[in-house]
Amino acid sequence: MSAQDDVRARYEDLVDALIGIPGVTPPRGGSGFGRSSLRYQGKIFAMLVRGRLVVKLPAGRVSELCAAGEGMHFDANKGTPMREWLSLDPDSEQPWLPLAREALDFARAAS
């Protein structure tokens, strides 16, 4: 199994752990932005992009994780890092499920 397959399997495990939660919908597939995204009431809160877990968190939390070397601000190929989106470093020791749950809580609070 390649590293990319490992990441994809890890993300599928994450999806399986969260899709039973009311309001959470699984990735739609297909092509285009958001095809791999988990959504809460239609709003993306976690996705797999270019082999990295990307989660939406409060801006201060994203800055804190970036400063700790856990990842970087996500850039959707527009040249502007997004302040509320963390692209987790593939080598980070941060467990994915707690980060995704934190992103889900943030999405719930915003709705």
Secondary structure by P-SEA (a helix, b strand, c coil): ccaaaaaaaaaaaaaaacccccccccccccccccccbbbccccccccccccbbbbbccaaaaaaaaaaccccccccccccccccccccccccccccaaaaaaaaaaaaaac
